[in-house]
């Protein structure tokens, strides 16, 4: 039986399931055997053979003969506060290189402090509540946020956005802080850093196939009407659409599985291809059965590309529509579908996660803002979501989005040098945390005819990160690699 290096104990007056979940996330990032239980107030604790005790609560337990890290709990999980607006943070709490969202009862005169003891330390830096707040999208459930025209919360209205923290994976930083506290008292304790198929960091390329046609179907009625009205430019476009749709002027630039397949195969990489089984207005402009007529799509199916689910606009809160589209995709593919992403990044906490979980998917990769890149949930590694309303960890993984390409040019109107800087900066942060950079690269942005210089920028980015030692692969490879880290939890 594996022995715990760390024994985490939570004061029993707090939300034990939420606290245990949060330590699971933090310690999976760090990678060392640990166990979890509760304590009562100022109880005296038997170490159970663990090398270090980490306690979390309002009261400090008595620990003898073992190094002891005590994290003072804020009021966040108090029953009169939790899930009420009064639990929302008022601003960032800064301490050295730490940016906290919550802090516990003050120790001395400092707002945030770490007090060194003979056998450890006491701190009021509440990295537990701060992590939980980010991982759960807590604020989107507890308070009404302004929405864009597609019904999505805005980054600028979020805590992370308002405080300029979207470029920082704070949860990964909190894990590092915890590691630093432990190593200061147990220098010989071993941590196992993340490894992605033999690599120290990873890039997941994901492609939402929203459209296969730039050129719309020809309409004789529209052409006649445009000509009568003297709208000759529109008439010309209608004729051009007709000629392209019939293949007389070349292949539609969005119909580019061949180019994607050849480029990725040439680099020895594979992406995740998320396809739509809805053909409703506002979703896709293709029928899913068309994909199977493309020999390069079938090559991807046969050669290990991940084909995932891209449910339509209405599905994020519509279980019947979600399941209808899922069944249509699964029946056509006749092979497992492990995960995917909501169309338009539409998401409602925790209900959309429930749809993916109840449909037995392994992961979702929706969490991110449309109008801003970065780490919405404060993390650059996969994690299990937590259902705040049912107070339980979910049987699902979330692989949060880092950058959607159209965020940078269509929402933020950035020029190419600035876009390059964004890619470089976020990748360097992810690399330093040994995490995963998740890129959403639509087929409609692949190829110079679709994206011009932007296409070349992304091609160079992927080639450069491959040379730098990144594992580049589909999302399901990332999830499978991370899932192995659940072995560190020792059930006692």
C-alpha atoms as one frame of an Amber mdcrd trajectory, in Angstrom:
protein
   0.000   0.000   0.000   1.289   3.475  -0.903   1.914   5.673   2.117   0.911
   9.326   2.077   3.678  11.884   1.914   1.137  14.546   2.835  -1.901  14.222
   5.037  -4.412  16.993   4.344  -6.940  17.671   7.100  -9.904  20.026   6.897
 -11.772  21.489   9.849 -15.112  19.702   9.914 -17.184  22.903  10.157 -16.269
  23.843   6.559 -17.519  22.573   3.201 -15.480  19.381   3.332 -16.287  18.142
  -0.187 -15.320  21.463  -1.749 -12.073  21.637   0.239 -11.135  18.036  -0.555
 -11.830  18.656  -4.251  -9.595  21.727  -4.282  -6.685  19.929  -2.637  -7.158
  17.129  -5.182  -6.587  19.647  -7.980  -3.592  21.295  -6.304  -1.871  18.041
  -5.379  -2.495  16.416  -8.755  -0.571  19.339 -10.212   2.277  18.727  -7.739
   2.280  14.932  -7.955   2.955  13.331  -4.581   0.992  10.727  -2.561  -1.515
  12.340  -0.201  -4.591  11.478   1.831  -7.476  13.542   3.175  -9.589  13.604
   6.329 -11.122  16.062   8.802 -10.340  17.410  12.244 -12.311  19.038  15.030
 -11.297  22.522  16.180  -8.054  22.572  18.139  -7.771  18.785  18.249  -4.453
  17.042  18.738  -3.484  15.233  15.547  -1.770  11.871  15.185   0.440  12.107
  12.081  -0.440   8.595  10.781   3.058   8.265   9.393   2.756  11.090   6.860
   5.848  13.213   6.303   3.879  16.461   6.505   0.483  17.621   7.774  -1.379
  20.320   5.838  -4.397  21.646   7.715  -7.089  24.029   6.526  -9.543  25.717
   8.849 -10.369  28.545  11.208  -8.631  26.830  14.118  -5.101  25.494  14.223
  -4.894  21.832  15.240  -2.113  20.617  17.526   0.472  18.638  15.559   3.536
  17.149  17.225   6.575  15.379  15.769   5.728  16.241  12.167   6.127  19.331
   9.981   2.817  21.183   9.892   1.499  23.720   7.365  -1.689  25.453   8.497
  -3.694  27.495   5.968  -6.159  29.773   7.694  -9.583  29.655   6.068 -11.374
  32.812   4.993 -15.123  33.247   5.445 -15.779  32.065   1.879 -17.098  28.596
   2.805 -19.155  29.812   5.789 -22.784  28.732   5.408 -24.146  32.263   5.735
 -21.783  33.442   2.994 -21.393  30.565   0.559 -23.416  30.893  -2.667 -24.481
  34.386  -1.663 -23.241  37.640  -3.135 -21.536  38.455   0.137 -19.034  35.696
  -0.604 -17.723  37.435  -3.735 -14.207  38.913  -3.510 -13.711  42.647  -3.236
 -10.367  42.817  -5.010  -6.942  41.282  -5.406  -4.882  40.719  -2.272  -1.184
  41.004  -3.094   1.636  39.433  -1.083   5.122  39.270  -2.571   4.587  37.355
  -5.848   1.201  35.982  -4.742  -2.095  37.349  -6.042  -4.832  36.047  -3.765
  -8.584  36.300  -4.049  -9.310  35.474  -0.392  -7.357  35.612   2.852  -8.111
  34.240   6.304  -8.057  35.995   9.660  -5.156  38.434   9.891  -2.004  37.266
  11.646  -0.463  40.282  13.323  -0.712  43.546  11.427  -0.229  42.142   7.929
  -3.130  41.624   5.521  -1.431  38.474   4.246   1.366  36.847   6.182   3.279
  33.639   6.712   4.361  32.975  10.287   7.200  30.481  10.682   6.952  28.000
  13.565   9.403  25.494  14.991   7.731  22.645  13.099   6.203  24.470  10.150
   4.224  27.594   9.404   0.843  29.291   9.704  -0.500  31.476   6.910  -3.725
  33.291   6.166  -3.091  33.118   2.412  -6.260  31.226   1.503  -5.123  29.474
  -1.658  -7.937  26.929  -1.204 -10.923  29.275  -1.489  -9.064  31.288  -4.150
  -8.540  28.154  -6.280 -12.104  26.901  -5.804 -13.527  30.266  -6.852 -11.672
  30.086 -10.169 -12.101  26.416 -11.001 -15.873  26.431 -10.568 -16.774  29.640
 -12.456 -18.276  30.547  -9.090 -19.058  34.195  -9.832 -21.115  33.338 -12.930
 -23.539  31.353 -10.806 -23.733  33.685  -7.816 -24.216  37.032  -9.527 -25.691
  38.328 -12.778 -23.037  39.308 -15.310 -23.399  41.351 -18.462 -23.657  39.155
 -21.550 -22.645  39.634 -25.162 -25.092  39.236 -28.051 -24.574  35.446 -27.984
 -25.445  35.187 -24.306 -21.874  34.733 -23.049 -20.346  36.338 -19.945 -17.780
  38.985 -20.783 -14.162  38.744 -19.702 -14.048  42.451 -18.909 -16.822  41.937
 -16.347 -15.101  39.011 -14.606 -12.931  39.164 -11.494  -9.878  38.004 -13.459
 -10.573  40.444 -16.280 -11.165  43.441 -14.043  -7.931  42.772 -12.181  -5.762
  42.094 -15.217  -5.062  38.474 -14.253  -6.295  36.499 -17.257  -2.729  35.938
 -18.428  -1.822  34.190 -15.171  -2.746  30.578 -14.304  -3.236  31.406 -10.638
  -4.256  27.897  -9.577  -0.973  26.523 -10.886   0.760  29.337  -9.016  -1.076
  28.415  -5.809   0.110  24.820  -6.238   3.674  26.106  -6.490   3.191  28.171
  -3.338   1.953  25.098  -1.476   4.963  23.154  -2.735   7.284  25.934  -1.551
   5.772  25.895   1.928   6.102  22.116   2.161   9.677  21.961   0.886  10.737
  24.656   3.339   9.866  22.171   6.076  10.354  18.804   4.341  13.255  19.409
   1.919  13.554  15.764   0.902   9.912  15.282  -0.108   9.669  14.166  -3.751
   7.246  15.683  -6.248   6.534  14.203  -9.675   6.114  16.998 -12.248   3.620
  16.631 -15.106   4.738  14.692 -18.183   2.836  14.665 -21.471   3.702  11.526
 -23.440   7.350  11.950 -22.494   7.411  15.758 -22.850   7.539  18.494 -20.191
   4.756  20.597 -21.715   2.122  20.247 -24.401   0.044  21.939 -27.085  -3.417
  20.655 -27.974  -4.622  21.782 -31.402  -8.395  21.715 -31.625 -10.483  22.576
 -34.674 -14.159  23.524 -34.482 -15.643  22.732 -37.895 -18.370  25.361 -37.987
 -18.492  25.685 -41.740 -17.335  23.891 -44.868 -18.461  26.629 -47.268 -17.357
  30.194 -47.708 -19.411  30.456 -50.894 -23.136  30.235 -50.287 -25.448  28.090
 -52.422 -26.713  29.711 -55.618 -30.199  31.182 -55.665 -31.734  32.018 -59.076
 -34.502  33.985 -57.367 -31.957  36.129 -55.527 -29.951  36.702 -58.725 -33.023
  37.908 -60.635 -34.064  40.190 -57.764 -30.568  41.681 -57.449 -30.326  42.299
 -61.183 -33.745  43.985 -61.365 -32.766  46.241 -58.455 -29.484  47.140 -60.114
 -27.437  45.453 -57.383 -24.832  44.281 -59.858 -22.083  43.670 -57.299 -24.383
  41.251 -55.462 -25.379  39.667 -58.767 -21.711  39.106 -59.580 -21.126  37.517
 -56.159 -24.118  35.248 -56.643 -22.724  33.998 -59.943 -19.261  33.570 -58.390
 -20.813  31.603 -55.497 -22.545  29.358 -58.012 -19.352  28.694 -59.969 -17.362
  27.927 -56.826 -20.110  25.777 -55.341 -20.000  23.651 -58.490 -16.212  23.486
 -58.442 -15.780  25.425 -61.705 -13.470  28.038 -60.124 -11.714  25.717 -57.683
 -12.410  24.160 -54.337 -14.132  26.167 -51.616 -11.343  27.398 -49.266 -13.229
  26.202 -46.167 -13.406  22.673 -47.591  -9.813  21.974 -46.633  -9.452  18.663
 -44.794  -6.899  17.640 -47.428  -4.603  20.565 -46.615  -4.986  20.162 -42.860
  -4.301  16.430 -43.066  -1.223  16.828 -45.257   0.262  19.634 -43.148  -0.241
  17.847 -39.839   0.968  14.516 -41.171   4.064  16.222 -42.542   4.867  17.475
 -39.034   4.001  14.178 -37.387   1.193  15.700 -35.315  -2.561  15.231 -35.005
  -5.336  17.582 -33.913  -8.821  17.188 -32.484 -11.521  17.729 -35.104 -14.833
  18.801 -33.520 -17.711  18.349 -35.964 -21.328  19.463 -35.877 -24.310  17.195
 -36.335 -26.718  20.130 -36.321 -27.520  21.902 -39.569 -29.834  24.501 -38.002
 -29.449  28.125 -39.016 -26.726  29.622 -36.863 -24.932  26.304 -36.478 -23.228
  24.660 -39.466 -23.794  25.017 -43.202 -23.087  21.338 -43.907 -24.695  18.019
 -43.171 -22.527  15.696 -41.118 -22.946  12.875 -43.645 -21.021  15.015 -46.177
 -17.848  14.574 -44.132 -17.728  10.884 -44.925 -17.546  11.656 -48.638 -14.210
  13.413 -48.079 -11.346  10.885 -48.359  -9.089  13.004 -46.153 -11.638  13.163
 -43.366 -11.867   9.375 -43.479  -8.057   9.193 -43.434  -8.132  11.205 -40.233
 -10.683   8.800 -38.796  -8.580   5.799 -39.703  -5.182   7.207 -38.708  -5.803
   8.361 -35.153  -7.001  11.942 -35.394  -9.558  12.592 -32.685 -13.038  13.254
 -34.050 -15.017  15.034 -31.354 -18.394  16.629 -30.716 -19.271  20.259 -31.446
 -22.863  20.653 -30.221 -24.912  23.469 -31.691 -25.899  26.917 -30.489 -28.993
  25.895 -28.481 -27.557  22.817 -26.775 -25.661  24.382 -23.861 -28.876  24.442
 -21.797 -31.029  22.075 -23.858 -30.514  18.448 -22.857 -32.826  17.002 -25.515
 -31.050  18.867 -28.315 -27.634  17.959 -26.882 -28.452  14.250 -26.789 -30.113
  14.286 -30.202 -26.993  15.777 -31.806 -24.676  13.506 -29.826 -26.557  10.364
 -30.892 -26.518  11.435 -34.529 -22.738  11.888 -34.430 -21.989   8.669 -32.554
 -24.214   6.592 -34.816 -22.506   7.927 -37.946 -18.951   7.581 -36.642 -19.449
   4.103 -35.215 -16.519   4.675 -32.849 -16.099   6.290 -29.411 -16.374  10.059
 -29.091 -14.491  11.248 -26.031 -15.205  14.958 -25.863 -15.439  18.282 -27.647
 -16.506  21.879 -27.271 -19.736  23.902 -27.271 -20.418  25.956 -30.405 -19.687
  29.613 -29.846 -18.212  28.860 -26.386 -21.731  29.127 -24.955 -21.701  27.763
 -21.429 -23.679  27.939 -18.206 -22.202  26.773 -14.906 -22.713  23.991 -13.841
 -25.507  22.937 -16.191 -23.460  22.599 -19.372 -20.890  20.456 -17.578 -23.761
  18.199 -16.452 -24.781  17.626 -20.067 -21.312  16.373 -20.949 -21.079  14.265
 -17.805 -24.547  12.722 -18.133 -23.838  11.839 -21.779 -20.728   9.913 -20.603
 -18.175  12.078 -22.334 -14.680  12.030 -20.918 -13.939  15.756 -21.286 -15.160
  19.171 -22.359 -12.950  21.978 -23.695 -15.277  24.993 -23.685 -14.060  27.081
 -20.750 -12.675  30.317 -22.150 -13.831  33.762 -23.186 -14.705  34.640 -26.774
 -13.415  38.202 -26.577 -10.296  37.590 -24.483  -7.538  34.993 -24.498  -5.964
  33.586 -21.345  -6.793  31.406 -18.365 -10.443  31.938 -17.508 -10.450  29.265
 -14.807  -6.965  30.195 -13.647  -5.347  26.921 -14.679  -3.300  25.563 -17.605
  -3.739  21.852 -16.864  -6.855  19.662 -17.088  -9.065  19.438 -14.001 -12.292
  17.841 -12.906 -15.121  20.395 -12.624 -17.086  20.738  -9.400 -20.881  20.988
  -9.409 -21.471  23.843  -6.979 -25.209  23.243  -6.651 -24.910  19.507  -5.984
 -21.678  20.009  -4.001 -19.691  17.252  -5.698 -16.743  16.714  -8.039 -17.855
  15.644 -11.494 -16.975  12.562 -13.490 -15.628  14.674 -16.317 -12.438  16.501
 -17.237 -12.221  20.116 -18.332  -9.418  21.075 -20.729  -9.631  24.880 -20.631
  -9.067  26.911 -23.776  -6.011  29.185 -23.963  -6.463  31.004 -27.291  -9.166
  31.054 -29.948  -7.562  32.600 -33.018 -10.492  34.865 -33.952 -10.424  36.379
 -30.452  -7.254  38.222 -31.360  -8.185  39.678 -34.750 -12.011  39.798 -34.822
 -12.734  40.663 -31.184  -9.546  42.459 -30.092  -8.485  43.852 -33.508  -4.813
  43.202 -32.800  -2.149  43.542 -35.483   0.124  40.638 -36.418   3.141  41.633
 -34.249   0.886  41.963 -31.215  -0.817  38.641 -31.965   2.616  37.035 -32.178
   3.464  38.513 -28.772   0.245  37.088 -27.278   1.012  33.588 -28.545   4.607
  33.762 -27.326   3.734  35.126 -23.888   0.966  32.646 -23.124   3.000  29.723
 -24.410   5.994  30.698 -22.265   3.764  30.886 -19.182   2.285  27.474 -19.990
   5.719  25.986 -20.624   7.044  27.325 -17.329   4.123  25.659 -15.505   4.609
  22.398 -17.458   1.028  22.789 -18.621  -1.031  22.609 -21.808  -1.539  25.372
 -24.354  -4.956  24.736 -25.938  -5.343  26.359 -29.336  -8.668  26.660 -31.147
  -7.726  26.870 -34.830 -10.815  26.738 -37.038 -10.614  25.200 -40.501 -11.869
  28.593 -41.716  -8.547  30.110 -40.525  -6.381  27.429 -42.123  -4.760  28.457
 -45.403  -3.515  31.790 -46.735  -6.675  32.187 -48.778  -8.651  32.121 -45.496
  -6.389  33.895 -43.012  -3.466  35.373 -44.939  -0.526  36.292 -42.703  -2.374
  34.954 -39.654  -2.248  31.445 -41.114   1.515  31.740 -41.551   1.887  33.040
 -37.993   0.075  30.011 -36.548   1.985  27.583 -38.760   5.267  29.053 -37.523
   4.043  28.991 -33.924   3.209  25.288 -34.058   6.456  24.436 -35.806   8.475
  26.476 -33.288   6.836  24.947 -30.199   7.420  21.503 -31.657  11.113  22.293
 -31.989  11.130  23.619 -28.414  10.167  20.187 -27.079   6.388  20.398 -26.727
   4.162  17.389 -27.180   1.627  18.367 -29.863  -1.425  16.197 -30.112  -5.191
  15.845 -29.812  -7.043  16.719 -26.645  -7.802  13.117 -25.724  -4.056  12.337
 -25.516  -3.690  15.195 -23.050  -6.600  13.957 -20.947  -5.333  10.377 -20.897
  -1.887  11.530 -19.770  -3.327  13.690 -16.990  -5.773  11.075 -15.755  -2.834
   8.977 -14.549  -2.110  11.590 -11.894  -5.179  10.586  -9.907  -3.071   7.702
  -8.633  -1.480  10.023  -6.073  -4.553  10.149  -3.884  -4.310   7.467  -1.183
  -7.677   6.361   0.166  -7.407   5.498   3.867
